[in-house]
Amino acid sequence: MEIHFDKILQQAEGYRSEISQFLRDMIAIPSESCQEEKVILRIKTEMEKVGFDKIEIDEMGNIYGSIGHGSHIIAMDAHIDTVGVGNLDNWKVDPYEGFEDDEIIMGRGASDQEGGMASMVYAGKIIKDLHLEADYTLVITGTVQEEDCDGLCWQYIMDNKKIQPEFVVSTEPTSCRIYRGQRGRMEIKVTTSGVSAHGSAPERGDNAIYKMAPILQELEALNHTLRDHDFLGKGTLTVSEIFYTSPSRCAVADGSSISIDRRLTVGETAESAIKEIQDLPAVKAANATVEMYDYERLSYTGFSYPTKAYFPTWLIDEDHVTTKALVDAYRGLFNEEPIVDKWTFSTNGVAIMGRYGVPCIGFGPGAEEEAHAPNEKTWKDHLVKAAAMYAAIPLTYLERLKA
């Protein structure tokens, strides 16, 4: 089937105002993790409007919209939950009312990542308009709880065989570049124990906070020695939280714990990262406990899917058929070479490819540096380019399979 890239791009440009308005509507609906119901229903309405063949909402609250009935299952994903807005004094506009001019749309979720959803839905419309259906089924997913626990939604999808795609395009923001991997991450807890005593006689107790002090120093040093990778970069760790237990301010602390944000590069695993900390001399001397955090929180539907806070590294080869299919689509649409890079932050790819080995690749409107920031914005040109890409990718993939 000949791919008329010029017609796809022209059709995407024709939907600039509809994509923009749909994104404005989603931004206007507060949708923090576990509170996404209203924005899911708004997405359902838009999918119905543009003519998706099938629409479903699962028990966790994720939405699926399907185009076509072919044998090759291709998925494209956007998480549609957002973080909170933080200090409103840092915003120039109301984060939900947002702002729009000829170039940008501003508001919470504009880049991270309801813009991806807006472009995907209109890619479905473009496919219908131009009769681009072939031997594929395109499934657009709007997934929940990613900001709370990245990949949890796709753990549920894959474990329960809701869809079994040949590959997945993540529409997290990439500045319209092609991203083929990211470092993984873990949330680790280290705990020391002591014995309380009156603060006037600290020698009678065993101070858990003092035990933690050399551990903190050794963790800072460990960060500089972690494994490196020529593409994804170096593994890192940082202490992000510290807690204590004590009978009062006038007592020796009988407990202390810290949280560690651990970023994992190629070759690092949950087991290796835990062991590195367990092997620290100060951890051994304090007989400290090192463990992963658990995640268990009810979705907006009241559904629970507990997991460990481990989000594996993933990387797809630059010569993989999926990578090449996206490069083909980009070249065909925009007559230039794409930039192929990686994310700094984490995405649902930690489950899609990190846990389950399903090829995952990224292309999204908006910029990574806009994520979680006040005055978050995206660009209308990005939305149009992404819609065209998403409409073209299934056909370029099928052509690559024939090559």
C-alpha positions in Angstrom: 0.0 0.0 0.0 1.5 3.3 -1.1 1.8 5.8 1.8 0.8 9.3 0.9 2.7 11.2 3.6 1.7 14.6 2.2 -2.0 13.8 2.5 -1.5 12.5 6.1 0.4 15.7 7.1 -2.2 17.9 5.4 -5.0 16.1 7.2 -3.3 16.5 10.5 -2.8 20.2 9.9 -6.6 20.4 9.2 -7.3 19.1 12.7 -5.1 21.6 14.5 -8.0 23.4 16.1 -9.8 20.2 17.1 -6.7 18.7 18.7 -6.0 21.9 20.5 -9.6 22.2 21.9 -9.6 18.5 23.0 -6.4 19.1 24.9 -7.7 22.3 26.5 -10.8 20.2 27.6 -8.6 17.6 29.2 -6.4 20.1 30.9 -9.5 21.7 32.4 -10.3 18.5 34.3 -8.1 17.9 37.4 -6.9 14.3 37.0 -4.2 13.5 39.5 -3.4 9.8 40.0 -6.4 7.8 41.2 -8.7 10.7 40.3 -8.9 10.2 36.5 -12.5 9.2 36.0 -13.8 12.5 34.5 -10.9 12.8 32.1 -11.3 9.2 31.0 -15.0 9.8 30.2 -14.0 13.0 28.3 -11.6 10.9 26.2 -14.3 8.3 25.6 -16.6 11.0 24.2 -13.9 12.2 21.8 -13.2 8.7 20.6 -16.9 8.2 19.9 -17.0 11.5 18.1 -14.1 10.7 15.7 -15.4 7.2 15.0 -13.2 4.6 16.8 -14.4 1.0 16.0 -14.3 -0.1 19.6 -14.0 1.6 23.0 -13.6 -0.1 26.3 -12.8 0.9 29.9 -11.3 -1.9 32.1 -11.7 -2.6 35.8 -8.6 -0.6 36.7 -10.0 2.4 34.8 -7.7 2.4 31.7 -9.4 3.2 28.4 -8.8 1.5 25.0 -9.9 2.8 21.6 -9.4 0.5 18.6 -9.1 1.3 14.9 -9.2 -1.6 12.4 -9.4 -5.3 12.6 -6.1 -6.6 11.2 -3.8 -9.3 12.5 -0.9 -7.0 13.6 -1.7 -5.5 17.0 0.0 -2.1 17.5 -0.5 -0.1 20.6 0.1 3.6 21.4 0.0 4.7 25.0 -0.6 7.9 26.9 -0.9 8.1 30.7 -3.6 10.6 31.3 -3.1 11.3 35.0 -1.1 14.3 36.0 0.9 15.5 39.0 -0.5 18.2 41.2 0.0 21.9 40.6 2.2 22.7 43.5 2.5 26.3 44.7 0.0 28.4 42.7 2.2 31.5 43.2 4.6 29.9 40.6 1.9 29.8 37.9 1.3 32.8 35.5 -2.2 31.3 34.7 -4.7 29.1 36.4 -3.2 25.6 35.7 -6.6 24.1 34.8 -8.1 27.1 33.0 -4.8 27.2 31.1 -3.8 29.6 28.3 -3.7 29.4 24.5 -2.2 31.5 21.7 -1.3 30.8 18.1 1.7 28.7 19.2 1.3 27.2 22.6 -1.2 25.6 25.0 -0.4 26.0 28.7 -1.8 24.1 31.7 -1.2 21.1 33.9 -0.8 18.0 31.6 -0.1 19.9 28.4 3.2 18.1 27.8 3.0 15.4 30.5 1.1 14.0 28.8 -2.4 14.7 27.7 -1.1 16.3 24.6 0.0 12.8 23.4 -3.6 11.6 24.0 -5.1 14.4 21.9 -2.8 13.7 19.0 -3.4 9.9 19.2 -7.2 10.3 19.0 -6.9 12.5 16.0 -4.5 10.1 14.4 -7.4 7.6 14.5 -9.6 10.2 12.8 -6.9 10.7 10.1 -6.7 6.9 9.5 -10.5 6.8 9.0 -10.6 9.8 6.8 -7.8 8.6 4.4 -8.8 4.9 4.5 -5.4 3.9 5.9 -6.6 0.7 7.4 -4.6 -2.3 6.5 -3.7 -5.6 8.2 -3.3 -4.0 11.6 -5.4 -3.2 14.6 -4.3 0.1 16.3 -5.2 0.3 20.0 -4.9 3.7 21.7 -4.6 3.4 25.4 -5.2 6.1 28.0 -3.7 4.7 31.2 -4.0 5.6 34.8 -1.8 5.9 37.9 1.5 6.3 36.0 2.5 9.4 37.9 2.0 7.4 41.1 3.5 4.1 39.9 4.9 4.1 36.4 4.2 0.9 34.5 1.6 -0.4 37.0 -1.2 0.1 34.4 0.7 -1.9 31.9 1.5 -4.6 34.4 -2.2 -5.0 34.8 -2.8 -4.9 31.0 -0.1 -7.5 30.2 -0.8 -9.8 33.2 -4.5 -9.9 32.2 -3.9 -10.1 28.5 -6.1 -7.1 27.8 -4.0 -6.6 24.6 -0.9 -8.3 23.3 0.8 -5.8 21.0 3.7 -6.4 18.7 5.1 -3.1 19.8 4.0 0.0 21.7 4.6 3.7 21.0 4.8 5.7 24.2 3.6 9.3 23.6 5.4 10.8 26.6 7.0 14.1 25.6 10.1 13.8 23.3 10.1 17.2 21.6 9.0 15.3 18.5 12.2 13.2 18.6 12.3 9.4 18.6 13.3 8.0 22.0 14.4 4.4 22.3 15.1 3.8 26.0 15.4 5.1 29.5 17.1 4.2 32.7 15.1 2.3 35.2 14.5 3.2 38.8 13.8 1.8 42.2 12.4 3.2 45.5 14.6 1.8 48.3 14.2 2.1 52.1 17.0 1.8 54.6 16.2 1.5 58.3 18.3 1.5 61.4 17.0 0.6 64.9 18.1 1.8 68.4 16.9 2.1 71.9 15.3 5.2 73.4 16.4 6.9 76.6 15.9 10.2 78.2 17.7 13.0 76.4 19.4 14.1 79.6 21.3 10.8 79.7 21.9 9.7 76.0 24.5 7.1 77.1 21.6 5.0 78.4 20.2 4.6 74.8 21.3 3.6 71.3 20.7 6.4 68.8 19.3 5.2 65.5 20.0 8.5 63.8 23.7 8.3 64.7 23.8 4.9 63.0 22.3 6.4 59.9 24.9 9.2 59.6 27.8 7.0 58.2 25.4 5.2 56.0 24.5 8.5 54.4 28.1 9.3 53.7 28.8 5.9 52.2 25.7 6.2 50.0 27.0 9.6 48.7 30.3 8.0 47.8 28.6 4.9 46.2 26.7 7.2 43.8 30.0 8.1 42.1 31.0 4.5 41.4 27.8 3.1 39.8 27.8 1.5 36.4 27.8 3.6 33.3 26.4 3.0 29.7 27.4 4.7 26.5 23.8 5.6 25.5 21.6 5.6 28.6 24.2 7.0 30.9 25.2 6.3 34.4 23.3 4.8 37.3 22.6 7.2 40.1 21.3 7.3 43.6 20.2 10.1 45.9 18.7 10.1 49.4 15.3 11.8 48.9 13.6 11.5 52.4 14.6 10.9 56.0 12.4 9.9 58.9 12.8 9.1 62.6 10.9 7.6 65.5 11.4 8.9 69.1 9.2 9.1 72.2 9.8 12.9 72.3 12.1 15.7 71.4 13.7 15.0 74.8 14.7 11.4 74.0 17.2 9.3 72.1 15.8 8.3 68.7 14.9 4.6 68.6 14.4 4.4 64.8 15.6 6.1 61.6 14.9 5.4 58.0 15.7 7.0 54.6 14.3 6.8 51.1 16.6 6.4 48.1 15.8 7.2 44.6 17.9 4.8 42.6 18.2 5.2 38.8 19.4 2.0 37.0 21.3 1.8 33.8 21.9 -1.2 31.5 23.2 -4.2 33.5 21.8 -3.0 36.9 19.0 -4.9 38.5 16.9 -4.7 41.6 19.0 -7.5 43.2 22.3 -5.9 42.4 21.2 -2.4 43.6 20.0 -3.8 46.9 23.2 -5.8 47.4 25.4 -2.8 46.8 23.8 -1.1 49.7 23.7 -4.1 51.9 27.4 -4.5 51.4 28.3 -1.0 52.6 30.4 -1.3 55.8 28.2 1.2 57.7 25.0 -0.7 56.8 26.6 -3.9 58.1 27.8 -2.3 61.3 24.4 -0.9 62.0 22.6 -4.1 61.0 20.4 -1.9 58.9 17.5 -3.3 56.9 17.5 -2.6 53.1 14.3 -3.2 51.2 12.2 -2.0 48.3 9.0 0.0 48.9 5.7 -1.5 48.0 2.9 0.3 46.1 -0.7 -0.4 46.8 -3.3 2.3 46.2 -6.9 2.0 44.9 -7.5 3.3 41.4 -10.5 5.6 40.8 -12.6 2.5 40.2 -11.7 1.0 43.6 -9.4 -1.6 42.1 -6.0 -2.5 43.7 -3.0 -4.0 41.9 -0.1 -4.2 44.4 3.5 -4.2 43.2 7.1 -3.6 44.2 8.5 -0.2 43.5 10.9 -1.5 40.9 10.8 -0.1 37.4 13.3 -1.9 35.1 15.6 -0.3 32.5 14.7 -0.8 28.9 16.4 -0.1 25.6 15.4 -1.0 22.0 18.1 -1.3 19.4 18.5 1.4 16.8 18.3 -1.2 14.1 15.1 -2.8 15.4 12.3 -2.9 12.9 10.2 -0.7 15.2 12.9 2.0 15.4 13.3 1.9 11.7 9.5 2.1 11.1 9.4 5.4 13.1 12.4 6.7 11.3 10.7 5.9 8.0 7.5 7.7 9.1 9.4 10.8 10.2 11.5 11.0 7.0 8.4 10.5 4.8 6.4 13.2 6.6 9.0 15.8 7.3 11.7 15.3 4.7 14.5 15.4 7.3 16.4 13.1 9.6 14.9 12.6 13.1 16.9 12.9 16.2 17.0 9.5 18.0 17.7 9.9 21.7 16.4 8.7 25.2 14.3 9.9 28.1 15.9 11.2 31.3 12.7 10.4 33.3 10.8 7.1 33.6 7.8 6.0 31.5 5.3 3.1 31.2 8.1 1.4 29.1 9.4 0.1 32.4 6.6 -2.5 32.3 6.0 -2.8 28.5 9.6 -3.6 27.6 11.4 -3.6 31.0 9.2 -6.3 32.5 7.6 -8.0 29.6 10.0 -7.6 26.7 7.5 -6.0 24.3 9.3 -3.6 22.0 8.6 0.0 23.1 9.6 3.3 21.4 8.8 6.9 22.1 7.5 9.8 20.1 5.5 12.6 21.7 4.5 16.2 21.5 5.8 18.6 24.2 9.1 18.7 26.0 10.5 16.6 28.8 11.6 19.7 30.8 8.0 20.9 30.9 6.9 17.9 32.9 5.9 18.6 36.5 6.9 22.3 36.1 4.8 25.3 36.8 3.5 27.0 33.6 3.7 23.7 31.8 3.1 24.1 28.1 3.1 22.3 24.7 3.3 23.5 21.2 0.5 23.2 18.6 3.0 22.3 15.9 4.1 19.4 18.0 0.5 18.2 18.4 0.0 18.3 14.6 3.3 16.5 13.9 2.6 13.8 16.4 -0.9 13.2 15.0 0.6 12.7 11.6 3.3 10.4 12.9 0.8 8.2 14.8 -1.3 7.9 11.7 1.7 6.9 9.5 3.5 4.5 11.8 1.3 1.5 11.4 1.8 1.5 7.6 5.5 2.1 7.8 5.8 -0.8 10.2 4.0 -3.1 7.9 6.3 -2.0 5.0 9.3 -2.7 7.2 8.0 -6.2 7.9 8.0 -6.9 4.2 11.5 -5.6 3.7 
